[in-house]
Amino acid sequence: MASKEDTLTPKQNIQSVSRRNFLKASGLGLALVGSAGLAPFSKLGAVSGANAGAFARGKAKNIIFLVSDGMSAGTFSTADQYMFWKEGRHTHWGELFRSGRGRFSMMETSSRNSLVTDSGAGSSAWGCGHRVNNGRINMDASDNPLKPILAIARDAGKATGLVTTATISHATPAGFAANMMSRNDEREILEQYLERDYDLLLGGGHSFIEGNDQRPSLHPKIETGGYEFIRDRASLLASERSDPRLIGLFSDGHIPFEVDRVHSSENLHESVPSLAEMTEVALRRLSSNPNGFLVQIEGARVDHAAHLNDLGGLLFDQLAFDDAVGVALKFIAERDDTLLIVTTDHGNASPGMSSGQNLGGRNLRRMSGIRGSYHTLRDRLDPNQSVSEVQKHVADVLGQEIRDEHAEYILRHRNSDYEPPYERMRWVAATVGQIMANYHDFGWIGNAHTAEYVYLTALGPGSESVQPFTKNTDLFDLMVRSAGMEAWLS
């Protein structure tokens, strides 16, 4: 279905509905009707006397928005526990909680039409300040486009960027930047990025650049846009340009799972950058703009691993995301002009360790032996293999010897001879995840998004307004007001 955005120009005709007038009526945007998340503003939109002046309006030159997509509480906890077991330190994000540095909140994540959001609607809530229907990208209830936060930042003169381990036009980055009736229209989303003149794009999705019989190549637009175009890690790290105009696409589809990137026989770690490396380059390039920048940085494959009940994919992508958090914390360490937000759009599968036998150390040690994702294992499995062959592949990839009956379950499922009673767990990946739970005591309630409340952390100018409970749409208002961007809402 064609989007109404097809007729829009990059900087014109993007409706902001009533938000701009609403913010004006509230005193230059210093109010939030119906917000549970921003302290200085009462429910009726007046600044409370005790907190008047407490909000650092317009003080955020830069905004860094970090998203661990699909991160449930158990994902956060296990990554933090694993890091302490392995290196004697906690994760960067975990240490913020432990030290009390920053403001912390539980966030409600619903979309307009469901308690359980998808990533497009989840990111759009932050991106336009309205809840939208699942499947949509920044479209209101009447399917009119709502101006996204990256376009607002661009019009305010800031550099703009998206960094992800998914395809660059996937749902979460699109929620900050595009307007689309279907989140699946990734080629059209990428075209919008170029039309709207965003500065920096790093991630996967090179296949959407290339032309075919139905569509032209986007390389001419990239060239005329003045972008440096990069395809591999070495070129990214060696680039000497300092301006923000950069597109780096390091795989045809999604960036590989971190556990595969690090351990693959193809030495993917030499050709594909980590999320932390992309983050470091992005912050350096974007900060060259004297007016500051806004960037969303997404650890996308945490969500993908949770869908697959893939412990190795989940754990090591969460740790890779935390490395990017560390890069952002280093960036803001000596400055007071940057708002840092770290959160997730929704939970997924609600995983976690569940042993009651004081075996946490054993479980973490077994996790450390994982050398590949479920995708790597899947590529080695064949319905005609023997039990011993399946056991060998599981041991090689997941680092665990499994019993004969467990290998037989995998074979039965590969041969469509096994149907679990919970239909959402019918995929072979879910069977593997349940089998491995016998050895790691790490279980899953399903393989889909959840309605659970999620973690939110904020540091820097504007973060002082974050309260213990937040609605996802509140973060749009937080970014706009912290950076003083009210005048560019439409």
C-alpha positions as CSV (number, residue, x, y, z in Angstrom):
1,M,0.0,0.0,0.0
2,A,1.5,3.4,-1.0
3,S,2.2,5.8,1.9
4,K,0.9,9.3,1.9
5,E,4.5,10.3,2.6
6,D,5.2,9.6,-1.1
7,T,4.1,13.1,-1.9
8,L,6.1,14.8,0.9
9,T,9.3,16.8,0.4
10,P,12.1,16.4,2.9
11,K,11.4,19.5,4.9
12,Q,7.8,20.4,4.1
13,N,4.3,19.1,4.7
14,I,5.1,16.8,7.6
15,Q,2.3,17.3,10.0
16,S,2.9,17.5,13.7
17,V,-0.8,17.4,14.5
18,S,-1.6,19.5,17.6
19,R,1.7,19.0,19.4
20,R,3.3,22.3,18.5
21,N,0.2,24.3,19.4
22,F,-0.2,22.3,22.6
23,L,3.4,22.9,23.6
24,K,3.0,26.7,22.8
25,A,-0.1,26.8,24.9
26,S,1.9,25.3,27.8
27,G,4.5,28.0,27.9
28,L,7.1,27.3,25.1
29,G,6.7,23.6,25.6
30,L,7.3,23.4,29.3
31,A,4.3,21.2,30.0
32,L,3.2,17.7,29.4
33,V,-0.4,16.7,29.6
34,G,-1.0,13.3,31.0
35,S,2.6,12.5,31.6
36,A,3.7,10.3,34.4
37,G,7.3,10.6,33.5
38,L,8.5,14.3,33.7
39,A,8.5,15.8,37.1
40,P,8.5,19.6,36.8
41,F,5.2,19.6,34.9
42,S,1.8,18.9,36.5
43,K,-0.8,16.8,34.8
44,L,-2.7,20.0,33.8
45,G,0.4,21.5,32.2
46,A,1.5,24.1,34.7
47,V,5.1,24.3,36.1
48,S,4.9,23.4,39.8
49,G,6.3,26.0,42.1
50,A,8.8,23.8,43.8
51,N,10.3,22.6,40.6
52,A,10.1,25.8,38.5
53,G,13.4,26.3,36.7
54,A,14.6,22.8,37.6
55,F,14.3,21.5,34.1
56,A,17.4,22.2,31.9
57,R,15.4,23.4,28.9
58,G,17.5,23.9,25.8
59,K,20.8,22.9,27.5
60,A,21.3,19.7,25.6
61,K,23.5,20.5,22.5
62,N,23.7,16.8,21.8
63,I,21.4,13.8,22.3
64,I,22.6,10.2,22.3
65,F,19.7,7.7,22.4
66,L,20.8,4.1,22.9
67,V,18.3,1.2,22.4
68,S,18.9,-2.4,23.2
69,D,16.0,-3.7,21.1
70,G,13.8,-6.3,22.8
71,M,15.7,-6.3,26.1
72,S,13.8,-7.9,29.0
73,A,15.0,-7.5,32.6
74,G,16.5,-11.0,32.6
75,T,18.6,-10.1,29.6
76,F,20.0,-7.1,31.4
77,S,20.6,-9.1,34.6
78,T,22.3,-12.1,33.0
79,A,24.7,-9.8,31.0
80,D,25.6,-8.0,34.1
81,Q,26.1,-11.2,36.1
82,Y,28.1,-12.7,33.3
83,M,30.4,-9.7,33.0
84,F,31.1,-9.8,36.8
85,W,31.8,-13.5,36.7
86,K,34.1,-13.2,33.7
87,E,35.9,-9.9,34.3
88,G,35.2,-9.0,37.9
89,R,33.3,-5.8,36.9
90,H,29.7,-5.0,36.1
91,T,28.4,-3.8,32.8
92,H,28.6,-0.1,32.1
93,W,24.8,0.2,32.2
94,G,24.6,-2.0,35.4
95,E,27.2,0.2,37.0
96,L,25.1,3.3,36.5
97,F,22.3,1.6,38.5
98,R,24.7,0.5,41.2
99,S,26.3,3.9,41.5
100,G,23.1,5.9,41.3
101,R,24.5,8.0,38.6
102,G,21.7,9.3,36.4
103,R,18.0,9.1,36.6
104,F,16.2,5.7,36.4
105,S,12.7,4.7,35.5
106,M,10.4,1.9,34.5
107,M,8.8,2.6,31.1
108,E,5.5,1.6,29.7
109,T,5.9,0.5,26.1
110,S,2.4,0.0,24.5
111,S,1.5,1.0,21.0
112,R,-1.7,2.7,20.0
113,N,-3.6,-0.5,19.3
114,S,-1.9,-3.1,21.5
115,L,-0.4,-3.5,24.9
116,V,2.4,-5.4,23.2
117,T,4.2,-3.0,20.8
118,D,6.2,-3.9,17.7
119,S,9.5,-2.1,17.2
120,G,8.2,0.3,14.6
121,A,5.5,1.6,16.9
122,G,7.8,1.5,19.9
123,S,10.4,3.7,18.2
124,S,7.8,5.9,16.7
125,A,6.5,6.7,20.2
126,W,9.9,8.2,20.9
127,G,10.2,9.6,17.4
128,C,7.0,11.6,17.1
129,G,5.5,11.7,20.6
130,H,2.4,9.8,19.7
131,R,1.5,6.2,20.0
132,V,0.9,4.7,16.5
133,N,-0.5,1.4,15.4
134,N,1.8,-1.6,15.2
135,G,3.3,-1.9,11.7
136,R,3.2,1.9,11.1
137,I,6.1,4.3,11.2
138,N,5.1,7.8,12.6
139,M,1.6,7.8,11.1
140,D,-1.4,9.1,13.2
141,A,-4.7,7.4,13.6
142,S,-5.9,8.8,10.3
143,D,-2.7,7.7,8.5
144,N,-1.3,11.3,8.4
145,P,2.4,11.6,8.8
146,L,3.9,13.0,12.0
147,K,7.1,14.8,11.9
148,P,9.9,12.6,13.3
149,I,12.5,13.7,15.8
150,L,15.5,13.4,13.3
151,A,13.8,15.8,10.9
152,I,13.1,18.2,13.8
153,A,16.8,18.1,14.8
154,R,17.9,18.5,11.2
155,D,15.7,21.6,10.8
156,A,17.2,22.9,14.1
157,G,20.6,22.8,12.5
158,K,21.9,19.7,14.2
159,A,23.7,16.8,12.7
160,T,21.6,13.7,12.5
161,G,22.5,10.0,12.6
162,L,21.3,6.4,12.9
163,V,23.5,3.5,13.9
164,T,22.2,-0.1,14.2
165,T,23.1,-3.8,13.9
166,A,20.0,-4.3,11.9
167,T,19.4,-3.1,8.3
168,I,19.7,0.7,8.5
169,S,16.0,1.0,7.3
170,H,14.7,-1.4,9.9
171,A,11.8,-0.5,12.2
172,T,13.7,1.0,15.1
173,P,15.9,3.4,13.2
174,A,13.0,4.3,10.9
175,G,11.0,5.3,14.0
176,F,13.3,8.3,14.5
177,A,13.4,9.3,10.8
178,A,10.7,8.2,8.5
179,N,6.9,8.1,7.8
180,M,5.6,4.9,6.3
181,M,2.4,2.9,6.3
182,S,4.3,-0.3,6.6
183,R,7.6,-0.8,8.5
184,N,8.4,-3.5,5.9
185,D,8.9,-1.0,3.1
186,E,12.6,-0.7,3.8
187,R,13.7,0.4,0.4
188,E,11.2,3.3,0.5
189,I,12.4,4.1,4.1
190,L,16.0,4.3,2.9
191,E,14.9,6.6,0.1
192,Q,13.3,8.9,2.6
193,Y,16.5,9.1,4.6
194,L,18.3,10.3,1.5
195,E,15.6,12.7,0.5
196,R,15.5,14.2,4.0
197,D,19.2,14.7,4.0
198,Y,20.1,12.9,7.2
199,D,23.9,12.9,7.8
200,L,25.1,9.6,9.1
201,L,23.8,6.0,8.5
202,L,25.7,3.0,9.9
203,G,24.5,-0.6,9.9
204,G,23.4,-3.3,7.5
205,G,21.2,-3.3,4.5
206,H,23.4,-2.8,1.5
207,S,21.0,-4.8,-0.6
208,F,18.5,-1.9,-0.4
209,I,21.0,0.4,-2.1
210,E,21.5,-1.7,-5.1
211,G,19.3,-1.4,-8.2
212,N,17.4,-4.1,-10.1
213,D,14.7,-4.4,-12.8
214,Q,12.1,-2.8,-10.6
215,R,14.2,0.0,-9.0
216,P,17.2,2.2,-9.8
217,S,20.4,2.1,-7.7
218,L,20.7,4.6,-4.9
219,H,24.4,5.1,-5.4
220,P,23.9,8.3,-7.6
221,K,21.9,9.9,-4.7
222,I,24.5,8.9,-2.2
223,E,27.2,10.5,-4.4
224,T,25.3,13.7,-5.0
225,G,24.5,13.9,-1.3
226,G,28.2,14.3,-0.5
227,Y,28.4,11.2,1.5
228,E,31.5,9.1,2.2
229,F,30.3,5.6,1.4
230,I,32.0,2.7,3.2
231,R,31.5,-1.1,3.0
232,D,34.0,-2.6,5.5
233,R,35.5,-2.2,9.0
234,A,39.0,-1.2,7.9
235,S,37.7,1.6,5.8
236,L,35.5,2.9,8.6
237,L,38.3,2.9,11.1
238,A,40.8,4.4,8.7
239,S,38.6,7.2,7.4
240,E,40.2,10.6,8.0
241,R,37.1,12.7,7.2
242,S,35.7,14.5,10.2
243,D,32.4,15.8,8.8
244,P,29.1,13.9,9.5
245,R,28.3,12.9,5.9
246,L,28.8,9.2,6.1
247,I,27.0,6.0,5.0
248,G,28.5,2.7,6.1
249,L,26.6,-0.5,5.2
250,F,28.6,-3.6,6.3
251,S,26.3,-6.5,5.2
252,D,23.6,-7.1,2.7
253,G,21.1,-7.7,5.5
254,H,21.5,-7.5,9.3
255,I,24.9,-7.3,10.9
256,P,25.8,-10.8,12.0
257,F,25.1,-11.8,15.6
258,E,28.1,-10.7,17.8
259,V,28.9,-14.3,18.7
260,D,29.1,-15.2,15.0
261,R,31.0,-12.0,14.1
262,V,33.7,-12.8,16.7
263,H,33.9,-16.6,16.2
264,S,33.1,-17.2,12.5
265,S,35.5,-19.1,10.3
266,E,35.2,-16.2,7.8
267,N,36.8,-13.8,10.3
268,L,33.9,-11.5,10.2
269,H,35.4,-9.4,13.0
270,E,38.0,-8.2,10.5
271,S,35.5,-7.0,7.9
272,V,32.4,-6.0,10.0
273,P,32.7,-3.4,12.8
274,S,31.3,-3.9,16.2
275,L,28.5,-1.7,17.5
276,A,31.0,0.1,19.8
277,E,33.3,0.8,16.8
278,M,30.4,2.2,14.8
279,T,29.3,4.3,17.8
280,E,32.8,5.8,18.3
281,V,33.0,6.8,14.7
282,A,29.5,8.2,14.7
283,L,30.1,10.4,17.8
284,R,33.3,11.7,16.4
285,R,31.9,12.6,13.0
286,L,28.6,14.0,14.3
287,S,30.2,16.2,17.0
288,S,31.9,18.2,14.3
289,N,28.7,20.1,13.8
290,P,28.9,23.3,15.9
291,N,25.1,23.1,16.6
292,G,25.4,19.6,18.0
293,F,23.7,16.4,17.0
294,L,21.0,13.8,17.6
295,V,21.8,10.1,17.1
296,Q,19.9,6.9,17.7
297,I,22.2,3.8,18.3
298,E,20.5,0.4,18.3
299,G,21.6,-3.0,19.5
300,A,19.0,-4.6,17.2
301,R,20.0,-8.3,17.4
302,V,19.2,-8.7,21.1
303,D,15.6,-8.7,19.9
304,H,16.3,-11.2,17.1
305,A,18.0,-13.6,19.4
306,A,15.1,-13.4,21.9
307,H,12.7,-14.4,19.1
308,L,14.9,-17.4,18.4
309,N,15.4,-18.3,22.1
310,D,19.1,-18.1,21.3
311,L,21.1,-17.6,24.5
312,G,24.4,-17.0,22.8
313,G,23.0,-14.5,20.3
314,L,21.2,-12.7,23.2
315,L,24.0,-12.6,25.7
316,F,26.8,-11.5,23.5
317,D,24.8,-8.9,21.6
318,Q,23.7,-7.4,24.9
319,L,27.3,-7.2,26.0
320,A,28.2,-5.7,22.6
321,F,25.5,-3.1,23.2
322,D,26.9,-2.4,26.6
323,D,30.3,-1.7,25.0
324,A,28.5,1.0,23.0
325,V,27.1,2.4,26.2
326,G,30.7,2.5,27.5
327,V,31.7,4.5,24.4
328,A,28.9,7.0,25.0
329,L,29.7,7.4,28.6
330,K,33.3,8.1,27.7
331,F,32.1,10.8,25.2
332,I,30.0,12.6,27.9
333,A,32.5,12.2,30.7
334,E,34.2,15.6,30.3
335,R,31.2,17.6,29.0
336,D,27.9,18.9,30.3
337,D,26.1,19.5,27.1
338,T,24.9,16.0,26.1
339,L,21.7,14.2,27.1
340,L,22.2,10.4,27.1
341,I,19.2,8.0,27.1
342,V,19.6,4.3,27.5
343,T,16.6,2.1,27.2
344,T,14.7,-0.5,25.1
345,D,11.5,-0.4,23.1
346,H,10.0,-3.5,24.6
347,G,10.8,-6.8,26.3
348,N,11.0,-10.1,24.3
349,A,10.5,-13.7,25.6
350,S,11.2,-12.6,29.3
351,P,14.3,-14.9,29.6
352,G,16.4,-15.5,32.6
353,M,18.3,-18.0,34.8
354,S,16.0,-20.0,37.0
355,S,18.1,-22.6,38.8
356,G,17.3,-23.1,42.5
357,Q,20.4,-25.2,43.1
358,N,23.0,-22.4,43.5
359,L,24.5,-23.3,40.2
360,G,24.9,-19.8,38.8
361,G,28.6,-20.0,38.3
362,R,28.3,-23.3,36.5
363,N,25.7,-21.9,34.2
364,L,27.8,-18.8,33.4
365,R,30.8,-20.9,32.7
366,R,28.8,-23.0,30.2
367,M,27.6,-19.9,28.6
368,S,31.2,-18.8,28.0
369,G,31.7,-21.8,25.8
370,I,29.1,-20.7,23.2
371,R,30.8,-20.1,19.8
372,G,27.9,-19.4,17.5
373,S,24.3,-18.4,17.2
374,Y,21.3,-20.6,16.4
375,H,21.7,-19.5,12.8
376,T,25.2,-21.0,12.7
377,L,23.8,-24.2,14.2
378,R,20.8,-24.3,11.8
379,D,23.2,-24.1,8.8
380,R,24.9,-27.3,10.1
381,L,21.8,-29.4,10.9
382,D,20.1,-31.7,8.4
383,P,17.1,-33.9,8.9
384,N,19.1,-36.9,7.6
385,Q,21.8,-36.6,10.2
386,S,22.3,-39.1,13.0
387,V,21.9,-38.4,16.7
388,S,25.7,-38.4,17.1
389,E,26.1,-35.9,14.3
390,V,23.5,-33.5,15.8
391,Q,25.3,-33.8,19.2
392,K,28.6,-32.9,17.5
393,H,27.2,-29.8,15.9
394,V,25.6,-28.7,19.1
395,A,28.8,-29.2,21.0
396,D,30.9,-27.3,18.4
397,V,28.5,-24.3,18.1
398,L,26.9,-24.1,21.5
399,G,29.7,-25.6,23.6
400,Q,27.6,-28.2,25.2
401,E,27.3,-32.0,25.0
402,I,23.7,-32.9,25.0
403,R,22.0,-36.2,25.8
404,D,20.7,-38.6,23.1
405,E,17.1,-37.9,23.8
406,H,17.7,-34.1,23.4
407,A,19.4,-34.7,20.0
408,E,16.4,-36.9,19.0
409,Y,14.0,-34.0,19.8
410,I,15.9,-31.7,17.5
411,L,15.8,-34.3,14.7
412,R,12.1,-35.0,15.2
413,H,11.4,-31.3,15.0
414,R,13.6,-30.9,11.9
415,N,11.5,-33.7,10.4
416,S,8.2,-32.2,11.4
417,D,7.6,-35.1,13.7
418,Y,7.1,-33.0,16.9
419,E,4.5,-30.3,17.7
420,P,4.8,-28.5,21.1
421,P,1.6,-27.8,22.9
422,Y,2.4,-24.0,23.0
423,E,2.0,-23.0,19.3
424,R,4.3,-20.0,19.6
425,M,7.1,-22.4,20.4
426,R,6.7,-24.6,17.4
427,W,9.9,-23.5,15.6
428,V,13.0,-25.6,15.8
429,A,14.9,-22.7,17.4
430,A,12.5,-22.8,20.4
431,T,13.1,-26.5,20.8
432,V,16.8,-25.9,20.9
433,G,16.3,-23.1,23.4
434,Q,14.3,-25.4,25.7
435,I,16.8,-28.2,25.4
436,M,19.7,-25.9,26.2
437,A,17.8,-24.7,29.3
438,N,18.4,-28.1,30.8
439,Y,22.1,-27.3,30.8
440,H,22.2,-23.5,31.4
441,D,19.1,-23.1,33.5
442,F,18.2,-20.2,31.3
443,G,14.6,-20.3,30.2
444,W,12.1,-18.4,28.1
445,I,8.3,-17.8,28.4
446,G,7.9,-17.7,24.7
447,N,9.5,-16.2,21.6
448,A,7.6,-12.9,21.1
449,H,7.5,-9.3,22.3
450,T,6.1,-8.8,25.8
451,A,4.0,-6.1,27.5
452,E,6.4,-5.9,30.5
453,Y,7.7,-2.5,31.7
454,V,11.3,-1.9,30.8
455,Y,14.4,-0.1,32.1
456,L,15.2,3.5,31.3
457,T,18.3,5.5,32.3
458,A,19.1,9.1,31.5
459,L,22.0,11.4,32.2
460,G,22.8,15.0,31.3
461,P,20.7,18.1,30.8
462,G,17.0,17.4,31.0
463,S,17.5,14.0,32.7
464,E,16.6,15.5,36.1
465,S,12.9,15.5,35.0
466,V,12.7,11.7,34.6
467,Q,10.5,10.1,37.2
468,P,10.3,6.5,38.4
469,F,7.6,5.7,35.9
470,T,7.5,6.9,32.3
471,K,5.3,6.5,29.2
472,N,7.3,5.9,26.0
473,T,5.9,9.0,24.3
474,D,7.4,11.1,27.1
475,L,10.9,10.7,25.7
476,F,10.0,12.7,22.6
477,D,9.0,15.7,24.8
478,L,12.2,15.2,26.8
479,M,14.4,15.4,23.8
480,V,12.6,18.3,22.2
481,R,12.6,20.4,25.3
482,S,16.1,19.4,26.5
483,A,17.5,20.6,23.2
484,G,15.2,23.6,22.8
485,M,13.8,22.4,19.5
486,E,10.1,23.5,20.0
487,A,10.3,26.0,17.1
488,W,10.9,23.2,14.6
489,L,8.1,20.9,15.5
490,S,6.3,21.6,12.2
